[in-house]
Amino acid sequence: MIIKMIEYVSAFAEDKDTARDIRNNIISPALANNEEVILDFTGISSATQSFIHALIRELIKEFGIDCLDKMKFKECNQQVKTIIQIVVAYIQDSQDDEYYSKG
């Protein structure tokens, strides 16, 4: 499944409610059906950390970190790539902290 982000957000992806709707209504059902999800960022010049966080955090909680193997981030400029990398690293660190605090 290819999701053209520009069809849902402006060139500056910042609305975390929209990110949540994309996640809940499109991405999550696709992952539940074991589909590959391609997030096409063509036309997106920038995104906030809160947008990307809202887009993927709950997916990782629901499906595990391996769900990122079924997700591709396409046509991201350097700024968007950096934001995605920061958010993924933050989520992984948070999961590690949760894991080690239980022991």
N, C-alpha and C positions, 0 to 999 in steps of 0.2 A: 504494500500500500504506500502510495506517495502522498504526502501531505504538503501542499504548497502553502507555506506559512503566510505569504503575502495576501492570501485570500482571506485570512482571519485577522491579521494585524497590520498596522502601518509599517513603514520602513524602520520605525523605532519601536521594537517590540517591548512593551513595558507593562501592559495590563495583565496582572496575575490572575484576574478572574477569567479572562479569555484563555490564558494558559491552562487554567484548571478545566475549563469547558473542553478544550482540545484534548487534554489528557483523559478526562472521564468519558467523553462521548466518541472519541475516535481512536486514540492510541491504546487505551486500556482494553477495549473490546478486541482490537486487532491482535494485541499480544496474547490475550486469553485464547484466541483462535490459532495461536502459534504462527502468526504472520510476521514477516519482516516489515518494519516501519521505516520509511525514508522521510525524514523531515527536511524538506527542501527550503533553504533560506535564501533563495534567489530574490533579490530586491530588498532584503533586510540589511540595513546599514549598521544597526546597533540593537542591542538587547540588554535589558537589566538583569542583574543576578537574580532578583526576585522573580522575574518572568521565567527564566530557565529553571530555577528552583521549583517553582509551582508546576512547571511542565513535566519534570522528571522525578522529583523526590518521592512522591507517593507511589509511582510505578516501581521504584526500587524497593520500597517497603512491601509492596504487594507481590511482586514477582521475583525479587532478589536482584542483586547487583548484576547477575548474568543477563538480565533483560536488555542491558546495554549492548549485548552481542547481537541482538535482533533489531537494534535501532541504528540507523545511519543518519548522520548529520551532513547534508549535502550543500554545496555552494555557500559555505560559511566564510565570511571574510575573517581577517585575523582577529579583529575585536570580538566577534561572536565566538570564534573558536576558543579564544582565551577565557571568555565568560563561561562557556560550557566546561572547559577543563577545570576552572576554579570551583564551579558548583559540584562537579563529579568528585573532585578531591575532597571537598568539604563533606559531602554525603558519606564517602568512604571512611573518612576520619570519624565522623559521628557514629557510624555503625561499629567501628572498632571500639570506640569509647563505650558504647552500650554493651557490647559483648564482654569487655574486660571488667566493667563495673558490676556485672551479674555474678562474677565468680567470687 
